[in-house]
Amino acid sequence: MYSSKENVSILTSLLVAHGVTHAVVCPGSRNAPIVHNLSECPQIACHPVTDERSAAFYALGMAQALAQPVVVCVTSGSALLNVAPAVAEAYYQHLPLVVVSADRPQQWIGQLDGQTLPQPGALGCFVRRSVTLPEVLSPTESLASYACSIAEQRWLCNRLVNEALLDATADDPMPVHINVPISEPLFSFSMDSLPQERVIRRYRPLPDFSALPRELVDGLAQARRPMVVFGQAAPGMFEGSGTEFLFSHVIVLHESLAPFPHVSHFDEVLFSGGIDTPDFIVYVGNTIVSKRLRQFLRSATQAQAWRIGPSAEVEDTFMQLRGIVVGDADFILQSLSQRLSRCKSMAGMDYRRQWLHRLSLASRQAEAYQPPFSQMAAVKTLEERLSQAGGDAKGGTVVHYANSTAIRLANIYAAHHVWCNRGVNGIEGSLSTAAGFSVVSPGRVVCVVGDLSFFYDQNALWNQNLRGNLRILLLNNGRGGIFNMLRGLEQSPVRDSYVAAAHQTTAEGICQQNNVGYHRATTMEQLHHGFDLLLGDDSSRPMLLEVTTDVAVDERVFKHYFLNQKQAWQTNG
């Protein structure tokens, strides 16, 4: 039996019709009719999470894993505001997160009634569309003197839900917000079935990219120092077939967030210096981690930059944007490669060879460098173990890295695609995102997370959804170690206590109370033994390996790695 609230049942019917199969649901009374309906639907799997901030990141992780819209359902009041960090992250990752919030009747907003605040538009510019559904009430029930008919209310409710879900699942997906006012009585479940709702579809013909802009094709062919830069992208975004000519004639730089099965050590090359800026840049995908690369490309003041992808927004990351080609990036790059193959010559081959030589040298140095016990040693050991097991795809392991130091270490050692919340670079929600991903993933999910990010998001472990496929590598040096890398900040007497949030906390108690297997490493020997346990196959519950290091050693090892790279270039370059 379904809720007697018609707007709730119309919403539920259309969620199913638009392909929603998973919903993360949070506790509350006002949203109970929605949660009840979602749980009654055989097509939708519900995942209860109490903490709304964590719940929204859970849903984000599921959307990453499934590449389809996922609902997070919250009750009224401040519950809605708690999903904002995950919604902002979904906005910049272009993920179809569907926020469904229950609301109080409009007449009680601002009247000192419980759990009320203005919810329409509360998520601001971080959703593509925000709609508030009408309650389907008879004219005698409605307080509005201009009350429309019941048929018109149903039509409006149907149209608003269709509009929101179409925007969520467009070629360029984005989060949306569906706000659902619900009057008392709340708990009447008298409908035998969901209504058969009109479903609106959006069709777009396949574009013809045989007529790519001449400025793009000729500019790339004639450029003496052309470059393709890949930012963050999901593994399935770029298949690579049909782009062989382009990729064999133009240097391609990318991080571990891009969909490539190898490491590109461009940060080490840029640190060592001695390489010219490009004169033509093609930028594909979303954000990049490297501040050094952004500064390097922004200094190329005579270059032309072109943006390729599904978004038509002006994202002038390198300050030299000349054009935007909107569409499926894989298809556009294939078309561009085919067009370039007809050119008589490519002028930028010497620049590509120069980069390949430098990248090869940097790669050899990275492999040869043996860091002592530290966070760098922990990540290197993890990635070596994953490589020995067959790599990310073959071994069935997906790896999530948290922000700050963790993702920077991934860009040195991860020879596979990694997930990371780089949309807004927040430390909150990294563990929840990986946990949500693990709930709908058949394989192992490893989350590499720093101490502040872990303790901030410890409620990710406080729910009944987790299984033994979630494995956590906790890098704990007692503070935000990234702040030790910021030149000049050491002059502040409050750097460690106020800025870096120094602490003496461990994860052992948190693991104990949440039924998570716990191991700790303080030496290289314990580290190797810990990875035997962390990456083993015989656990029915999540496992965590806490690597406790000294922040001064972590800083010294990280800096020495880059200085070693520079010295190797000066000696052997």
C-alpha positions as CSV (number, residue, x, y, z in Angstrom):
1,M,0.0,0.0,0.0
2,Y,1.2,3.5,-0.9
3,S,0.8,6.9,0.7
4,S,-2.5,8.6,0.1
5,K,-0.6,11.9,-0.5
6,E,-1.0,12.3,-4.3
7,N,2.1,14.5,-4.9
8,V,4.2,11.8,-3.1
9,S,2.8,9.0,-5.2
10,I,3.1,11.0,-8.5
11,L,6.8,11.7,-7.5
12,T,7.4,8.0,-6.7
13,S,5.8,6.8,-10.0
14,L,8.0,9.2,-12.1
15,L,11.2,8.3,-10.2
16,V,10.7,4.7,-11.3
17,A,9.8,5.7,-14.8
18,H,13.0,7.8,-15.1
19,G,15.2,4.9,-14.1
20,V,15.9,5.6,-10.4
21,T,16.8,2.3,-8.7
22,H,18.5,3.5,-5.5
23,A,17.5,5.9,-2.7
24,V,19.4,6.9,0.4
25,V,16.8,7.7,3.0
26,C,17.1,9.6,6.3
27,P,14.9,9.5,9.4
28,G,12.1,11.9,10.0
29,S,8.4,12.2,10.4
30,R,7.6,14.7,7.6
31,N,9.4,12.6,5.0
32,A,8.0,9.3,6.3
33,P,5.3,9.1,3.5
34,I,8.1,9.5,0.8
35,V,10.4,7.0,2.5
36,H,7.4,4.6,2.9
37,N,6.6,4.9,-0.8
38,L,10.2,4.4,-1.9
39,S,10.5,1.3,0.3
40,E,7.2,-0.1,-1.2
41,C,8.6,0.1,-4.7
42,P,10.2,-3.2,-5.8
43,Q,12.2,-1.3,-8.4
44,I,13.9,1.0,-5.8
45,A,16.5,-0.2,-3.2
46,C,16.5,1.9,-0.1
47,H,19.6,2.5,2.0
48,P,19.0,4.1,5.5
49,V,21.7,6.6,6.7
50,T,21.0,8.7,9.8
51,D,23.4,11.6,9.2
52,E,22.1,13.7,6.3
53,R,25.4,15.1,5.3
54,S,26.9,11.6,5.2
55,A,23.7,10.3,3.4
56,A,24.1,12.8,0.6
57,F,27.7,11.8,0.0
58,Y,26.6,8.1,0.1
59,A,24.2,8.9,-2.7
60,L,26.9,10.7,-4.6
61,G,29.1,7.7,-4.4
62,M,26.3,5.5,-5.7
63,A,25.7,7.9,-8.6
64,Q,29.5,7.6,-9.4
65,A,29.3,3.8,-9.4
66,L,26.0,3.4,-11.2
67,A,26.3,6.4,-13.6
68,Q,22.6,7.0,-13.1
69,P,20.4,9.2,-10.9
70,V,20.3,8.4,-7.1
71,V,17.9,9.9,-4.6
72,V,18.7,11.3,-1.2
73,C,15.5,11.8,0.8
74,V,15.5,14.1,3.9
75,T,12.9,15.5,6.2
76,S,12.0,19.2,6.6
77,G,14.0,22.0,8.2
78,S,17.8,22.0,8.7
79,A,18.0,18.4,7.4
80,L,17.9,19.9,3.9
81,L,20.8,22.3,4.6
82,N,23.0,19.4,5.6
83,V,23.1,18.0,2.1
84,A,24.6,21.1,0.6
85,P,28.3,20.0,0.6
86,A,27.5,16.9,-1.4
87,V,25.2,18.8,-3.7
88,A,28.0,21.3,-4.5
89,E,30.4,18.4,-5.1
90,A,27.9,16.7,-7.4
91,Y,27.4,20.0,-9.3
92,Y,31.1,20.2,-10.2
93,Q,31.4,16.5,-10.9
94,H,28.3,16.6,-13.1
95,L,26.5,13.8,-11.2
96,P,22.7,13.3,-11.2
97,L,22.0,13.6,-7.5
98,V,18.3,13.9,-6.9
99,V,17.5,15.7,-3.5
100,V,14.0,15.0,-2.3
101,S,13.0,17.0,0.7
102,A,9.7,16.9,2.6
103,D,8.4,20.3,3.6
104,R,5.8,21.8,5.9
105,P,2.8,23.6,4.4
106,Q,3.7,27.0,3.1
107,Q,1.5,28.9,5.5
108,W,3.6,27.8,8.5
109,I,7.0,28.9,7.2
110,G,8.3,31.7,9.4
111,Q,5.6,31.3,12.0
112,L,7.8,29.7,14.7
113,D,6.5,26.3,13.9
114,G,8.8,23.3,14.3
115,Q,11.4,22.3,11.7
116,T,10.4,25.0,9.3
117,L,12.5,27.2,7.1
118,P,12.2,28.5,3.5
119,Q,13.2,25.3,1.6
120,P,12.5,26.2,-2.1
121,G,15.8,27.4,-3.6
122,A,17.7,26.6,-0.4
123,L,20.4,24.8,-2.4
124,G,20.9,27.8,-4.6
125,C,23.1,27.7,-7.7
126,F,24.3,24.2,-7.0
127,V,21.3,22.5,-8.5
128,R,20.2,22.8,-12.1
129,R,16.6,23.0,-11.2
130,S,14.6,23.4,-7.9
131,V,10.9,22.6,-7.9
132,T,8.3,22.6,-5.2
133,L,5.4,20.3,-5.9
134,P,1.9,21.3,-5.2
135,E,-0.2,19.4,-2.7
136,V,-3.1,17.9,-4.7
137,L,-5.9,19.4,-2.7
138,S,-9.6,20.1,-3.5
139,P,-10.6,23.8,-3.8
140,T,-12.3,23.5,-0.4
141,E,-9.1,22.1,1.2
142,S,-6.8,24.8,-0.4
143,L,-6.2,28.1,1.4
144,A,-5.6,29.9,-1.9
145,S,-8.6,31.9,-3.3
146,Y,-7.4,31.2,-6.8
147,A,-7.1,27.4,-6.2
148,C,-6.8,25.5,-9.5
149,S,-8.7,22.3,-10.2
150,I,-7.5,18.9,-9.0
151,A,-6.7,17.9,-12.6
152,E,-4.5,21.0,-13.0
153,Q,-2.7,20.4,-9.7
154,R,-1.9,16.8,-10.8
155,W,-0.8,18.1,-14.2
156,L,1.5,20.7,-12.6
157,C,2.9,18.1,-10.2
158,N,3.6,15.7,-13.0
159,R,5.2,18.4,-15.2
160,L,7.5,19.7,-12.4
161,V,8.8,16.2,-11.6
162,N,9.4,15.5,-15.3
163,E,11.3,18.7,-15.7
164,A,13.5,18.1,-12.7
165,L,14.4,14.5,-13.6
166,L,15.1,15.4,-17.3
167,D,17.5,18.1,-16.1
168,A,19.2,15.6,-13.7
169,T,19.7,13.0,-16.5
170,A,20.6,15.3,-19.4
171,D,23.7,14.8,-21.6
172,D,25.5,17.0,-19.0
173,P,24.0,15.6,-15.7
174,M,23.5,17.8,-12.7
175,P,21.9,17.6,-9.2
176,V,18.3,18.7,-8.8
177,H,16.1,19.5,-5.9
178,I,12.4,18.3,-5.5
179,N,10.7,19.9,-2.5
180,V,7.5,18.1,-1.4
181,P,5.1,20.0,1.0
182,I,3.0,17.5,3.0
183,S,0.1,18.4,5.3
184,E,-1.1,16.4,8.2
185,P,-2.3,13.7,8.6
186,L,1.0,12.2,7.4
187,F,0.5,8.5,7.9
188,S,-2.3,7.3,5.7
189,F,-1.3,4.5,3.3
190,S,-4.4,3.6,1.4
191,M,-3.4,3.6,-2.2
192,D,-3.2,0.1,-3.7
193,S,-0.9,1.1,-6.5
194,L,1.1,4.0,-7.9
195,P,-0.7,6.2,-10.5
196,Q,0.2,5.7,-14.2
197,E,2.0,8.9,-14.9
198,R,2.8,10.7,-18.2
199,V,6.5,10.4,-18.8
200,I,8.2,13.2,-20.8
201,R,11.3,12.1,-22.8
202,R,14.0,14.3,-24.3
203,Y,15.6,13.2,-27.5
204,R,18.7,14.7,-29.1
205,P,20.0,13.6,-32.5
206,L,23.6,12.5,-32.7
207,P,25.6,15.6,-33.7
208,D,27.7,15.7,-36.9
209,F,31.2,16.7,-36.0
210,S,32.5,16.4,-39.5
211,A,32.4,20.2,-39.6
212,L,34.6,20.9,-36.5
213,P,35.8,24.5,-36.3
214,R,38.6,25.1,-38.7
215,E,40.4,27.2,-36.0
216,L,40.5,24.1,-33.8
217,V,41.7,21.6,-36.5
218,D,44.1,23.8,-38.3
219,G,45.4,25.4,-35.0
220,L,46.2,22.0,-33.6
221,A,47.9,20.8,-36.8
222,Q,50.0,23.9,-37.2
223,A,50.9,24.4,-33.5
224,R,54.5,23.9,-32.7
225,R,53.8,23.0,-29.0
226,P,50.3,21.5,-28.9
227,M,49.0,19.8,-25.8
228,V,45.9,17.9,-24.6
229,V,45.1,18.1,-20.9
230,F,42.6,15.7,-19.3
231,G,40.9,16.6,-16.1
232,Q,38.8,14.5,-13.8
233,A,36.5,12.1,-15.6
234,A,34.6,8.9,-15.0
235,P,36.2,5.7,-16.4
236,G,33.6,5.3,-19.1
237,M,33.8,8.8,-20.4
238,F,36.7,8.2,-22.7
239,E,37.1,4.8,-24.5
240,G,40.1,5.9,-26.5
241,S,39.3,3.9,-29.7
242,G,39.5,6.1,-32.9
243,T,41.9,8.7,-31.3
244,E,45.2,6.9,-32.1
245,F,46.4,9.5,-34.5
246,L,45.8,12.4,-32.2
247,F,47.4,10.7,-29.2
248,S,50.4,9.6,-31.2
249,H,51.1,13.2,-32.4
250,V,50.2,15.4,-29.5
251,I,51.4,15.2,-25.9
252,V,48.6,14.3,-23.5
253,L,48.9,15.2,-19.8
254,H,46.6,13.8,-17.1
255,E,46.4,12.9,-13.5
256,S,45.1,9.7,-11.8
257,L,41.6,11.2,-11.8
258,A,41.5,10.9,-15.6
259,P,40.4,7.6,-17.3
260,F,43.9,6.3,-18.2
261,P,45.7,3.2,-17.0
262,H,49.1,4.8,-16.3
263,V,50.7,7.6,-14.4
264,S,51.7,10.9,-16.0
265,H,54.4,12.5,-13.9
266,F,54.1,16.0,-15.3
267,D,54.1,17.6,-11.9
268,E,57.7,16.3,-11.3
269,V,58.7,17.6,-14.8
270,L,57.3,21.0,-14.1
271,F,59.0,21.2,-10.7
272,S,62.3,20.3,-12.3
273,G,61.9,23.1,-14.9
274,G,63.4,23.6,-18.3
275,I,60.4,22.9,-20.6
276,D,58.6,25.4,-22.8
277,T,54.9,26.3,-22.4
278,P,52.5,25.1,-25.1
279,D,51.1,27.3,-27.8
280,F,47.8,25.4,-28.2
281,I,45.8,23.6,-25.5
282,V,42.9,21.3,-25.7
283,Y,41.2,20.8,-22.3
284,V,38.9,17.8,-21.7
285,G,37.2,16.7,-18.5
286,N,36.7,18.5,-15.2
287,T,39.1,19.8,-12.6
288,I,42.8,19.1,-12.2
289,V,44.6,18.8,-8.9
290,S,47.9,20.3,-9.8
291,K,48.3,23.9,-9.0
292,R,51.7,23.8,-10.7
293,L,50.1,22.8,-14.0
294,R,47.5,25.5,-13.8
295,Q,50.1,28.1,-13.2
296,F,52.3,26.7,-16.0
297,L,49.5,26.9,-18.5
298,R,48.3,30.3,-17.4
299,S,51.8,31.6,-18.1
300,A,51.3,30.5,-21.7
301,T,49.9,33.9,-22.6
302,Q,50.2,33.5,-26.4
303,A,48.5,30.1,-26.4
304,Q,45.0,29.3,-27.7
305,A,42.9,27.1,-25.4
306,W,39.9,25.0,-26.5
307,R,37.4,23.3,-24.2
308,I,35.7,20.0,-25.2
309,G,32.9,18.3,-23.4
310,P,29.1,18.2,-22.6
311,S,29.0,21.6,-20.8
312,A,28.5,24.8,-22.6
313,E,29.7,26.9,-19.7
314,V,32.6,29.2,-20.1
315,E,35.2,27.5,-18.0
316,D,38.4,29.5,-18.8
317,T,40.7,27.6,-16.5
318,F,43.9,28.6,-18.2
319,M,42.8,32.2,-19.1
320,Q,43.4,31.7,-22.8
321,L,40.0,30.2,-23.9
322,R,39.2,30.7,-27.6
323,G,36.4,28.2,-28.2
324,I,34.1,25.6,-26.7
325,V,33.0,22.4,-28.6
326,V,29.9,21.0,-26.9
327,G,29.1,17.3,-27.0
328,D,30.3,13.9,-26.1
329,A,34.0,14.3,-25.5
330,D,34.9,10.8,-26.8
331,F,33.1,11.3,-30.0
332,I,34.5,14.8,-30.5
333,L,38.1,13.6,-30.0
334,Q,37.5,10.7,-32.4
335,S,36.3,13.2,-35.0
336,L,39.2,15.5,-34.3
337,S,41.7,12.7,-34.7
338,Q,40.2,11.6,-38.0
339,R,40.4,15.2,-39.3
340,L,44.0,15.6,-38.2
341,S,45.0,12.3,-39.9
342,R,44.2,14.0,-43.3
343,C,46.6,16.8,-42.6
344,K,49.9,16.7,-44.5
345,S,51.9,17.1,-41.4
346,M,51.8,17.9,-37.6
347,A,54.2,20.6,-36.5
348,G,54.3,19.7,-32.8
349,M,56.1,16.3,-32.9
350,D,59.3,17.6,-31.4
351,Y,57.4,19.1,-28.5
352,R,55.8,15.7,-27.9
353,R,59.1,13.9,-28.0
354,Q,60.6,16.4,-25.5
355,W,57.7,15.8,-23.1
356,L,57.9,12.0,-23.5
357,H,61.6,12.0,-22.7
358,R,61.0,14.0,-19.5
359,L,58.0,12.0,-18.4
360,S,59.9,8.7,-18.9
361,L,62.8,10.0,-16.8
362,A,60.4,11.2,-14.0
363,S,58.6,7.8,-14.1
364,R,61.9,5.9,-13.7
365,Q,62.9,8.1,-10.7
366,A,59.5,7.6,-9.1
367,E,59.8,3.9,-9.3
368,A,63.3,3.9,-8.0
369,Y,62.7,6.2,-5.1
370,Q,62.2,4.1,-1.8
371,P,60.7,6.3,0.8
372,P,61.2,5.4,4.5
373,F,58.1,4.7,6.7
374,S,55.8,7.5,6.0
375,Q,52.5,8.3,4.3
376,M,54.3,8.2,0.9
377,A,55.6,4.8,1.7
378,A,52.1,3.6,2.7
379,V,50.5,4.8,-0.6
380,K,53.4,3.4,-2.7
381,T,53.0,0.0,-1.0
382,L,49.3,0.0,-1.5
383,E,49.6,0.8,-5.2
384,E,52.3,-1.8,-5.7
385,R,50.0,-4.4,-4.0
386,L,47.1,-3.4,-6.2
387,S,49.3,-3.6,-9.3
388,Q,50.5,-7.1,-8.3
389,A,46.9,-8.2,-7.9
390,G,46.1,-7.2,-11.5
391,G,45.4,-3.5,-11.3
392,D,42.3,-1.5,-10.8
393,A,40.0,-3.0,-13.4
394,K,41.4,-6.6,-13.6
395,G,41.5,-7.0,-9.9
396,G,38.0,-5.7,-9.4
397,T,39.2,-3.0,-7.0
398,V,38.0,0.6,-7.1
399,V,40.1,3.2,-5.2
400,H,38.8,6.4,-3.7
401,Y,41.3,9.0,-2.5
402,A,40.4,11.8,-0.1
403,N,41.6,15.4,-0.7
404,S,44.8,17.1,0.4
405,T,47.9,14.9,0.7
406,A,46.2,11.7,-0.2
407,I,45.2,12.6,-3.7
408,R,48.6,14.2,-4.4
409,L,50.3,10.9,-3.4
410,A,47.8,9.1,-5.7
411,N,49.1,11.2,-8.6
412,I,52.6,9.9,-8.0
413,Y,51.8,6.2,-7.6
414,A,48.3,5.3,-8.8
415,A,48.6,3.6,-12.3
416,H,44.8,3.5,-12.7
417,H,41.8,5.7,-12.5
418,V,40.9,7.0,-9.0
419,W,37.8,8.6,-7.6
420,C,38.1,11.8,-5.5
421,N,35.8,14.6,-4.5
422,R,37.7,17.3,-6.4
423,G,34.6,19.3,-7.4
424,V,35.0,21.6,-4.5
425,N,38.0,19.9,-2.9
426,G,36.3,19.5,0.5
427,I,37.6,17.1,3.1
428,E,34.1,16.3,4.3
429,G,32.3,13.3,2.8
430,S,35.2,11.4,1.2
431,L,34.7,8.3,3.4
432,S,30.9,8.5,2.9
433,T,31.3,8.7,-0.9
434,A,33.5,5.6,-0.9
435,A,31.1,3.8,1.4
436,G,28.1,4.6,-0.8
437,F,30.1,3.4,-3.8
438,S,30.8,0.2,-2.0
439,V,27.1,-0.5,-1.2
440,V,26.3,-0.8,-4.9
441,S,29.6,-2.2,-6.1
442,P,30.2,-5.9,-6.4
443,G,34.0,-5.6,-6.1
444,R,36.4,-4.2,-3.4
445,V,36.4,-0.5,-2.7
446,V,39.5,1.0,-1.1
447,C,39.3,4.4,0.5
448,V,42.6,6.2,1.2
449,V,41.9,9.0,3.6
450,G,43.7,11.5,5.9
451,D,43.0,11.8,9.6
452,L,41.0,15.1,9.6
453,S,38.9,13.9,6.7
454,F,38.3,10.5,8.4
455,F,37.3,11.9,11.9
456,Y,35.1,14.6,10.3
457,D,33.2,11.9,8.4
458,Q,33.2,9.0,10.9
459,N,29.4,8.8,10.7
460,A,30.0,7.1,7.3
461,L,30.6,4.0,9.3
462,W,27.4,4.4,11.5
463,N,24.8,2.6,9.4
464,Q,23.6,-0.9,8.5
465,N,24.5,-0.8,4.8
466,L,28.2,-1.7,4.9
467,R,29.8,-4.9,3.8
468,G,33.2,-6.5,3.8
469,N,34.1,-5.0,0.4
470,L,34.9,-1.6,2.0
471,R,38.6,-1.3,3.0
472,I,40.0,1.9,4.5
473,L,43.6,3.1,4.6
474,L,43.8,5.8,7.2
475,L,46.9,8.1,7.0
476,N,47.2,9.6,10.5
477,N,50.0,12.0,11.3
478,G,48.0,13.8,14.0
479,R,47.0,16.9,11.9
480,G,46.3,18.3,8.5
481,G,49.8,17.6,7.2
482,I,49.2,19.5,4.0
483,F,49.7,22.7,6.0
484,N,53.3,21.8,6.7
485,M,53.9,22.2,2.9
486,L,52.7,25.8,2.7
487,R,55.7,28.1,2.6
488,G,55.5,30.9,5.2
489,L,52.8,29.4,7.3
490,E,55.5,28.0,9.7
491,Q,55.9,31.5,10.9
492,S,52.5,31.5,12.6
493,P,52.6,30.2,16.2
494,V,49.1,28.8,15.8
495,R,49.7,26.8,12.6
496,D,49.7,23.4,14.3
497,S,46.9,24.0,16.9
498,Y,44.4,26.2,15.0
499,V,45.1,25.8,11.3
500,A,46.3,22.2,11.0
501,A,44.1,21.0,13.9
502,A,46.7,18.9,15.7
503,H,45.3,16.0,17.7
504,Q,46.1,12.7,19.3
505,T,43.1,10.7,18.2
506,T,43.1,7.2,16.8
507,A,40.4,5.3,14.9
508,E,40.4,2.2,17.1
509,G,37.4,3.1,19.3
510,I,35.4,4.3,16.2
511,C,36.1,0.9,14.5
512,Q,35.2,-1.0,17.6
513,Q,31.8,0.6,18.0
514,N,30.9,0.3,14.3
515,N,32.1,-3.4,13.8
516,V,35.0,-2.4,11.6
517,G,38.1,-4.6,11.6
518,Y,41.0,-2.5,12.9
519,H,44.8,-2.9,12.5
520,R,47.6,-0.3,13.1
521,A,51.0,0.1,11.6
522,T,53.9,2.2,13.0
523,T,56.8,0.5,11.1
524,M,57.4,-0.8,7.6
525,E,57.1,-4.4,8.8
526,Q,53.7,-3.7,10.4
527,L,52.7,-1.9,7.2
528,H,53.3,-4.9,5.0
529,H,51.5,-7.2,7.5
530,G,48.6,-4.7,7.7
531,F,48.2,-4.7,3.9
532,D,48.0,-8.5,4.0
533,L,45.0,-8.1,6.2
534,L,43.5,-5.1,4.6
535,L,43.5,-6.5,1.1
536,G,42.6,-10.0,2.0
537,D,39.4,-11.6,0.8
538,D,38.1,-13.2,3.9
539,S,36.3,-10.4,5.7
540,S,32.5,-10.0,6.1
541,R,32.9,-6.6,7.6
542,P,34.7,-3.4,6.6
543,M,38.5,-3.3,7.4
544,L,40.7,-0.4,8.4
545,L,44.4,0.0,8.5
546,E,45.6,3.0,10.4
547,V,49.1,4.1,9.5
548,T,50.5,6.3,12.2
549,T,53.4,8.5,11.0
550,D,55.4,11.5,12.1
551,V,54.3,14.7,10.3
552,A,57.9,16.0,10.1
553,V,59.0,12.8,8.4
554,D,56.1,13.0,6.0
555,E,57.0,16.5,5.0
556,R,60.7,15.7,4.6
557,V,60.1,12.6,2.5
558,F,57.6,14.4,0.2
559,K,60.0,17.3,-0.4
560,H,63.0,15.0,-0.9
561,Y,61.1,13.1,-3.6
562,F,60.7,16.2,-5.7
563,L,64.2,17.4,-5.0
564,N,65.5,14.0,-6.1
565,Q,63.5,14.3,-9.3
566,K,65.1,17.7,-10.0
567,Q,68.6,16.5,-9.3
568,A,68.0,13.5,-11.6
569,W,67.0,15.8,-14.5
570,Q,70.0,18.1,-14.0
571,T,72.3,15.1,-13.9
572,N,70.8,12.9,-16.7
573,G,68.7,15.3,-18.7
